[in-house]
Structures are given as C-alpha cells and as structure tokens.
C-alpha cells in the first residue's frame, strides 16, 4: 500500500469546486465523516483510487494503491483536524 494525502485550506481554491481529473474513469459518491466526496476508480490499474472531499475548512485528496475501497475509507475517515 502506497498513498498520498493532501490537505488544502479552503480559500486557496474555489470553495465550490473539488479538483478532479478522472479522464472518464468510473466515479462514485462517498461520504467521509458526513462530508460528500468523490471516489475515482482506475480499472486499468486494479487497486488504484483517488478520493477527494472537503469539510468546512479544508479540501482533502487521497490517492494511491489500496487493497480495497474499505481500506481507503478507513484511512479517509481517520483524517481529522482540530
């Protein structure tokens, strides 16, 4: 498992837009700690996912290879800020 987590302060990006380049790959709406997110699966590379979501202060993106979507979601739901 290898992944990259990025956190961007809202205001540094357009707060209404989530940055996403999916190149027509399958997209699924997911909820991370009550916040709507977008999950992209890359069928040409099994186990490769990109998840982006935002809360009231930050936009997050999680990209990498995971054994399952469940594993990816556990990591995403563990991301908290104080």
C-alpha positions in Angstrom: 0.0 0.0 0.0 1.3 3.4 -1.0 -0.7 6.6 -0.9 -0.5 10.4 -0.8 -2.8 12.6 1.3 -3.0 16.3 0.5 -4.8 18.9 2.5 -5.6 22.4 1.1 -7.1 25.3 3.1 -10.4 26.4 1.6 -10.0 29.9 0.2 -6.8 28.9 -1.5 -9.0 27.1 -4.0 -12.5 27.9 -5.3 -14.6 26.7 -2.3 -17.4 25.4 -4.5 -15.2 23.2 -6.7 -13.5 20.0 -6.0 -10.4 19.5 -8.1 -10.7 16.2 -10.1 -9.2 14.8 -13.2 -10.9 11.5 -13.9 -10.4 11.0 -17.6 -13.8 9.2 -17.9 -13.0 6.7 -15.2 -15.8 5.4 -13.0 -16.9 7.9 -10.3 -18.8 7.1 -7.1 -20.2 9.5 -4.5 -18.9 8.6 -1.0 -19.4 10.1 2.4 -16.4 10.8 4.7 -17.4 11.8 8.3 -20.7 13.2 6.9 -19.0 15.1 4.1 -19.7 14.3 0.4 -16.7 13.1 -1.6 -15.9 11.7 -5.0 -14.1 8.4 -5.5 -12.5 7.6 -8.8 -11.5 4.0 -9.6 -8.9 3.3 -12.3 -10.0 0.0 -14.0 -6.7 -0.3 -15.9 -4.8 -0.4 -12.6 -6.6 -2.6 -10.0 -6.4 -1.2 -6.5 -5.6 2.4 -7.6 -8.1 5.0 -6.3 -8.4 8.8 -6.0 -10.7 10.2 -3.3 -11.5 13.9 -2.8 -13.7 15.6 -0.2 -14.0 18.7 1.8 -15.2 19.8 5.2 -15.9 23.4 6.4 -12.2 24.3 6.4 -10.2 22.0 4.1 -10.2 20.1 0.9 -8.6 16.7 1.1 -7.4 14.3 -1.6 -6.2 10.8 -1.1 -4.5 9.0 -4.0 -2.8 5.7 -4.2 -3.0 1.9 -4.2 -5.1 0.1 -1.6 -6.2 -3.5 -1.1 -9.9 -2.4 -1.1 -12.2 0.6 -1.0 -12.9 -0.3 2.6 -9.2 0.2 3.5 -9.2 3.6 1.6 -12.3 4.7 3.5 -10.9 3.7 6.9 -7.9 6.0 6.2 -10.0 8.8 5.0 -12.3 8.7 8.0 -9.3 8.8 10.3 -8.3 12.2 8.9 -9.3 14.8 11.5 -8.3 18.4 12.3 -8.6 20.4 15.5 
